[in-house]
Amino acid sequence: MTANHSLPMILDEVEVMSVERISPTYVRVELGSPALADFGVDGPLYDQRIKLVFPNDAGNLPSFAGADESWFGTWLEIPESERGHMRTYTVRDVRGTGVDTRLVVDLVLHLEDGGSGPGSTWAARASVGDRLVTMAPRRGQVYGGIEFDPGTAKSLLLVADETAVPAVCSILEDLPATARGAAFLEVPESGDVLTQQHPEGVEVVWLPRDGAPLGSRLHEAVLAHLGEPVTPLEEPEEVDPDLWETPTYSSSGEEVEANAVTVGHDLDGLYAWIAGESGVVTTLRRHLVRELGMDRRQVAFMGYWRRGVAMRS
Ligand SMILES: Cc1cc2nc3c(=O)[nH]c(=O)nc-3n(C[C@H](O)[C@H](O)[C@H](O)COP(=O)(O)OP(=O)(O)OC[C@H]3O[C@@H](n4cnc5c(N)ncnc54)[C@H](O)[C@@H]3O)c2cc1C
């Protein structure tokens, strides 16, 4: 145990060990610290999420030394201009072992909106030696943060925009070789199409937007895949920026109960994991649950970001 606090997870400073611009939209960083010797989960990482705290405008990070279970409230009490900015990211990979353990994170540069937001701004300037705080799972402790849970599903439908591509790439690498299904990955441009290892039975379809409206290529591809009439993507009237609906949790407070599977669609045995911009995910949710009657216990719909909204912590 290397931490200087009593929390069951890692909540420590990490250092940027390498930076690579892997494509026009993605900056890949390796984060290292002796504290990461304790990093680990019980089983595959799949879409394991972590928190990153970026420095405040003066370049300083908050200290979590001595933190206890009230750490989050204590951190929120620090004036906004001083406490830094907390955002959610995915562990794309883990390299090394022991005190040389490094977490690999792929950060999106929001080039289409001019690169706003502390996460995107930090990523654009990241250099070796920069420091962040990460909150991540500690081996042997319950942490959560993995939503991918297909159970005994016969077929998978994985749907992601650029923010969820790191999660789907990690899931694809962790799947058994016998897995079957399809993954649809929308990225801003052709140069963002990455080489990705995947089980032979899982078709991987990259959908570069190349100027098309956000989410439109995903929307069309998913409806066509499900045998639905392809209608244009329309922004829903109401969007919960923090949309989160999994078999065990609903951000709307809705009871999770089984829907009947509509006759005529062979959705039996399908598990769908859908993440990206909240408006786009809301529309896909409507199709899958309301129109196709997909069983809510077989889906995870996750708003990873919301157009025009800063995702505070
Ligand atoms: C479980 C989970 C896992 C995630 N994993 C990753 C990951 O591995 N890599 C990653 O890059 N992101 C990931 N995200 C998304 C990331 O947390 C958000 O994109 C977040 O808004 C980025 O913070 P920011 O400080 O850059 O922008 P914010 O301060 O949150 O937002 C500022 C502005 O930027 C806009 N914006 C935010 N994200 C984007 C975007 N992608 N494209 C265009 N405009 C945007 C907002 O609409 C807002 O107008 C994940 C989110 C969740 C919930």
The ligand as a Tripos MOL2 file, in Angstrom:
@<TRIPOS>MOLECULE
LIG
   53    58     1     0     0
SMALL
NO_CHARGES

@<TRIPOS>ATOM
      1 C1        -17.8740    6.4180  -18.2990 C.3       1 LIG1
      2 C2        -17.2510    7.4660  -19.2020 C.ar      1 LIG1
      3 C3        -16.0800    7.1720  -19.8760 C.ar      1 LIG1
      4 C4        -15.4870    8.1360  -20.7120 C.ar      1 LIG1
      5 N1        -14.3260    7.8180  -21.3680 N.ar      1 LIG1
      6 C5        -13.7300    8.7560  -22.1440 C.ar      1 LIG1
      7 C6        -12.4670    8.4920  -22.7800 C.ar      1 LIG1
      8 O1        -11.8570    7.4260  -22.6030 O.2       1 LIG1
      9 N2        -11.9240    9.4730  -23.5580 N.ar      1 LIG1
     10 C7        -12.5460   10.6950  -23.7290 C.ar      1 LIG1
     11 O2        -12.0000   11.5570  -24.4340 O.2       1 LIG1
     12 N3        -13.7280   10.9590  -23.1560 N.ar      1 LIG1
     13 C8        -14.3170   10.0320  -22.3500 C.ar      1 LIG1
     14 N4        -15.5040   10.3340  -21.7340 N.ar      1 LIG1
     15 C9        -16.1620   11.6040  -22.0540 C.3       1 LIG1
     16 C10       -15.6020   12.7930  -21.2970 C.3       1 LIG1
     17 O3        -15.7610   12.6080  -19.8980 O.3       1 LIG1
     18 C11       -16.3880   14.0440  -21.7470 C.3       1 LIG1
     19 O4        -16.2260   14.2690  -23.1230 O.3       1 LIG1
     20 C12       -16.0290   15.2880  -20.9730 C.3       1 LIG1
     21 O5        -17.0120   16.2630  -21.2680 O.3       1 LIG1
     22 C13       -14.6550   15.8410  -21.3600 C.3       1 LIG1
     23 O6        -14.3930   16.9250  -20.5200 O.3       1 LIG1
     24 P1        -13.8520   18.3180  -21.0670 P.3       1 LIG1
     25 O7        -13.2740   18.9860  -19.8600 O.co2     1 LIG1
     26 O8        -12.9610   18.1080  -22.2280 O.co2     1 LIG1
     27 O9        -15.1400   19.0650  -21.5750 O.3       1 LIG1
     28 P2        -16.3340   19.6850  -20.6730 P.3       1 LIG1
     29 O10       -15.8170   20.7570  -19.7850 O.co2     1 LIG1
     30 O11       -17.0700   18.5640  -20.0110 O.co2     1 LIG1
     31 O12       -17.2410   20.3160  -21.7810 O.3       1 LIG1
     32 C14       -16.8700   21.5560  -22.3870 C.3       1 LIG1
     33 C15       -17.5330   21.6700  -23.7460 C.3       1 LIG1
     34 O13       -16.9700   20.6580  -24.5740 O.3       1 LIG1
     35 C16       -18.0120   19.9190  -25.1810 C.3       1 LIG1
     36 N5        -17.5600   18.5290  -25.3190 N.ar      1 LIG1
     37 C17       -17.3590   17.6310  -24.3440 C.ar      1 LIG1
     38 N6        -16.9310   16.4670  -24.8720 N.ar      1 LIG1
     39 C18       -16.8860   16.6650  -26.2130 C.ar      1 LIG1
     40 C19       -16.5170   15.8520  -27.3150 C.ar      1 LIG1
     41 N7        -16.1040   14.6080  -27.1550 N.pl3     1 LIG1
     42 N8        -16.5510   16.3930  -28.5650 N.ar      1 LIG1
     43 C20       -16.9450   17.6630  -28.7620 C.ar      1 LIG1
     44 N9        -17.3030   18.4920  -27.7570 N.ar      1 LIG1
     45 C21       -17.2690   17.9930  -26.5010 C.ar      1 LIG1
     46 C22       -19.1830   20.0420  -24.2440 C.3       1 LIG1
     47 O14       -20.3880   19.8860  -24.9560 O.3       1 LIG1
     48 C23       -19.0270   21.4410  -23.7130 C.3       1 LIG1
     49 O15       -19.6210   22.3660  -24.5930 O.3       1 LIG1
     50 C24       -16.0970    9.4020  -20.8810 C.ar      1 LIG1
     51 C25       -17.2620    9.6970  -20.1660 C.ar      1 LIG1
     52 C26       -17.8310    8.7370  -19.3340 C.ar      1 LIG1
     53 C27       -19.0840    9.0940  -18.5710 C.3       1 LIG1
@<TRIPOS>BOND
     1     1     2 1
     2     2     3 ar
     3     2    52 ar
     4     3     4 ar
     5     4     5 ar
     6     4    50 ar
     7     5     6 ar
     8     6     7 ar
     9     6    13 1
    10     7     8 2
    11     7     9 ar
    12     9    10 ar
    13    10    11 2
    14    10    12 ar
    15    12    13 ar
    16    13    14 ar
    17    14    15 1
    18    14    50 ar
    19    15    16 1
    20    16    17 1
    21    16    18 1
    22    18    19 1
    23    18    20 1
    24    20    21 1
    25    20    22 1
    26    22    23 1
    27    23    24 1
    28    24    25 2
    29    24    26 1
    30    24    27 1
    31    27    28 1
    32    28    29 2
    33    28    30 1
    34    28    31 1
    35    31    32 1
    36    32    33 1
    37    33    34 1
    38    33    48 1
    39    34    35 1
    40    35    36 1
    41    35    46 1
    42    36    37 ar
    43    36    45 ar
    44    37    38 ar
    45    38    39 ar
    46    39    40 ar
    47    39    45 ar
    48    40    41 1
    49    40    42 ar
    50    42    43 ar
    51    43    44 ar
    52    44    45 ar
    53    46    47 1
    54    46    48 1
    55    48    49 1
    56    50    51 ar
    57    51    52 ar
    58    52    53 1
@<TRIPOS>SUBSTRUCTURE
     1 LIG1         1 GROUP 0 **** ****
